[in-house]
Amino acid sequence: MNESQQFKGGEEQTSGPSAQTKASSGKGKAGFLKGLISGTVISDSIILKDVRYSAMIALLAIIFIANRFNAERVEREIAVLEQEVRDLRAESLSVSADLGSVSRQSEITDLVKERGLGLEELREPPYRIVVSE
């Protein structure tokens, strides 16, 4: 046995770099858990150590949330506009059908008679007047 190892009560105790690493890792885990529960790990080691990194994370989180709200607003506007397009398309078809039915010659004749405009339907086909010079 070398001088860094000692026997005390049947237990082997070591001193030196390897003993300090074992002791600090055991104490570090317990200290980390205790600090995590109390919140000192977050405030001391993370936030205070890397302020710029923490500020960047907070800024990115704010941008992400704002982008999400903006995307949802745009999506709602798109849904409203799509509904408006469907309504206008239906109205356009309805107006087009009404115009098609009103523009028939028989419908026009009936409307002229109802309103008493004094117009008569032409019974002969039109003819062309040719002027010679």
C-alpha positions as CSV (number, residue, x, y, z in Angstrom):
1,M,0.0,0.0,0.0
2,N,1.2,3.5,-0.7
3,E,1.1,6.4,1.7
4,S,-2.1,8.0,0.2
5,Q,-4.2,5.1,1.4
6,Q,-5.0,4.6,5.1
7,F,-7.0,2.0,6.9
8,K,-9.3,3.2,9.5
9,G,-11.8,0.9,11.2
10,G,-11.7,-1.6,8.3
11,E,-12.6,1.0,5.7
12,E,-10.1,2.1,3.1
13,Q,-9.8,5.9,2.8
14,T,-8.0,7.6,0.0
15,S,-6.6,11.0,-0.2
16,G,-5.4,12.8,-3.3
17,P,-6.9,13.9,-6.6
18,S,-9.1,10.8,-7.1
19,A,-10.6,11.1,-3.6
20,Q,-11.4,14.8,-4.1
21,T,-13.1,14.1,-7.3
22,K,-15.3,11.4,-5.7
23,A,-16.1,13.6,-2.8
24,S,-16.9,16.6,-4.9
25,S,-19.0,14.6,-7.4
26,G,-21.1,13.2,-4.5
27,K,-21.4,16.6,-2.9
28,G,-22.0,18.2,-6.3
29,K,-25.0,16.0,-7.1
30,A,-26.6,16.6,-3.7
31,G,-25.7,20.3,-3.9
32,F,-27.1,20.5,-7.4
33,L,-30.4,18.8,-6.5
34,K,-30.7,21.0,-3.4
35,G,-30.0,24.1,-5.4
36,L,-32.5,23.0,-8.1
37,I,-35.2,22.6,-5.6
38,S,-34.5,25.9,-3.9
39,G,-34.0,27.7,-7.2
40,T,-30.5,28.9,-6.6
41,V,-29.0,26.8,-9.4
42,I,-31.2,28.6,-11.9
43,S,-30.6,32.1,-10.5
44,D,-26.9,31.7,-9.6
45,S,-25.3,29.5,-12.2
46,I,-27.5,29.7,-15.3
47,I,-28.9,33.2,-15.4
48,L,-26.1,35.2,-13.7
49,K,-23.3,33.2,-15.4
50,D,-24.7,33.6,-19.0
51,V,-26.7,36.8,-19.0
52,R,-26.4,37.3,-22.8
53,Y,-27.4,33.7,-23.5
54,S,-30.3,34.0,-21.2
55,A,-31.4,37.3,-22.8
56,M,-31.2,35.7,-26.2
57,I,-33.3,32.8,-25.1
58,A,-35.9,35.1,-23.6
59,L,-35.9,37.2,-26.8
60,L,-36.3,34.2,-29.0
61,A,-39.2,33.0,-26.8
62,I,-40.9,36.3,-27.1
63,I,-40.4,36.3,-30.9
64,F,-41.7,32.8,-31.1
65,I,-44.9,33.6,-29.1
66,A,-45.5,36.8,-31.1
67,N,-45.0,34.8,-34.3
68,R,-47.5,32.2,-33.2
69,F,-50.1,34.9,-32.3
70,N,-49.6,36.6,-35.7
71,A,-49.9,33.3,-37.5
72,E,-53.2,32.5,-35.7
73,R,-54.5,36.0,-36.6
74,V,-53.6,35.6,-40.2
75,E,-55.2,32.1,-40.3
76,R,-58.5,33.6,-38.9
77,E,-58.4,36.4,-41.5
78,I,-57.9,33.8,-44.2
79,A,-60.9,31.8,-43.0
80,V,-63.1,34.9,-43.0
81,L,-61.9,35.9,-46.5
82,E,-62.5,32.4,-47.9
83,Q,-66.0,32.5,-46.5
84,E,-66.6,35.9,-48.1
85,V,-65.2,34.5,-51.5
86,R,-67.7,31.6,-51.3
87,D,-70.6,34.0,-50.6
88,L,-69.6,36.3,-53.4
89,R,-69.2,33.4,-55.8
90,A,-72.7,32.2,-55.0
91,E,-74.1,35.7,-55.4
92,S,-72.3,36.0,-58.8
93,L,-73.9,32.8,-60.0
94,S,-77.3,33.9,-58.9
95,V,-77.0,37.3,-60.6
96,S,-75.6,35.7,-63.7
97,A,-78.6,33.3,-63.9
98,D,-81.0,36.2,-63.3
99,L,-79.4,38.3,-66.0
100,G,-79.5,35.3,-68.4
101,S,-83.2,34.9,-67.8
102,V,-84.0,38.6,-68.1
103,S,-82.0,39.1,-71.3
104,R,-84.2,36.7,-73.3
105,Q,-86.2,38.4,-76.0
106,S,-89.6,37.2,-74.6
107,E,-88.7,38.6,-71.2
108,I,-87.7,41.9,-72.6
109,T,-91.0,42.1,-74.6
110,D,-93.0,41.4,-71.4
111,L,-91.1,44.1,-69.5
112,V,-91.6,46.7,-72.2
113,K,-95.4,46.0,-72.2
114,E,-95.6,46.1,-68.4
115,R,-93.8,49.5,-68.2
116,G,-95.8,51.0,-71.1
117,L,-92.8,52.3,-73.1
118,G,-94.7,52.2,-76.4
119,L,-92.1,50.1,-78.2
120,E,-93.1,47.5,-80.7
121,E,-91.3,44.4,-81.7
122,L,-89.9,44.4,-85.3
123,R,-91.8,41.9,-87.5
124,E,-89.5,42.2,-90.6
125,P,-85.8,41.6,-90.7
126,P,-83.6,44.6,-90.8
127,Y,-82.2,45.7,-94.1
128,R,-79.1,47.6,-95.1
129,I,-79.3,51.0,-96.8
130,V,-76.6,51.4,-99.4
131,V,-75.8,54.9,-100.6
132,S,-73.9,55.2,-103.9
133,E,-71.7,58.2,-104.3
